[in-house]
Structures are given as C-alpha cells and as structure tokens.
Amino acid sequence: MERRSKPISASSLSAVPSAESLVDLVLTSLDDDKAEDVIVIHLGGKTSIADAMVIASGRSARQVGAMADHLLHKLKQAGLSPSAEGMPQCDWVLIDGGDLLVHLFRPEVRAFYNLEKMWGVQGPAAPAPHPVAAFEPV
C-alpha cells in the first residue's frame, strides 16, 4: 500500500501562530504573573534559531517555576509543542517554542549570565546594594 502525504493547505498554515502573536501571548502571560524586567529581542537577521527571544526575571525560584508552567500551558493551548530546560531548579528556565525562545531567571542568575549583552541589548539596571545602617552608640 502506497502512502501519500496530505497536501498542505493555506488554512493549515494559518493555524500556526505567528512570531508576533507568540510574543504577545508570552508578554501577556508574564505580565499576569508579575514578571520583572521583561525584554523582547527580535532576532530576525541575527540568527536562524528563532525569530524572537523574551528574557524576564522572577523574584524567586518558585515564581520562575510558576511562570514557566503557565507559559508552557498557554503555548500548548496555542497549538505548539514547547520544551523546557531547567525546571527542577528554576534558577534559569529556557522554554523553546520553536520560533520563540523564552529565558526566565532569578535576578542574580540573570545578572551573572547577562544574555542581553551577548545580543547587544541593554539589560536591566544592576540591583542597588543594600545600604548599611550606621551604628551609633547612645
């Protein structure tokens, strides 16, 4: 028996979300989850790995994990098959959505790796050191 592949129709191509709509979906989800220092880097003409990259921070490993879980669920609902790395520790979670990469960090880890610098984009300002209270004897 000979198998023939089904021709690709224009309607089946439109079912795949565009990079812009994926970025909008990710930004909405991150905003709902109170992500901090969200940056979108458009990669068109810079690399073939993806069309866009989103970098964001969460205040704790728990928040980073929750943001990643929510994003994975929403990307699956959009018809994608995303994959994630870094979920057990949640210091840095990478979500590969095909045409879109999402990096979720705890602030200290994000400052250490400084991905924005690699792509020529200004990252978030470095956190200010905690002021040391002067002790004055009474």
Secondary structure, DSSP 8 states (H G I E B T S, - for coil): ---------HHHHHTS--HHHHHHHHHHHHHHTT-EEEEEEE-TTT-SS-SEEEEEE-SSHHHHHHHHHHHHHHHHHTT---EEE-TTT-SEEEEE-SSEEEEEE-HHHHHHH-HHHHTT------------------
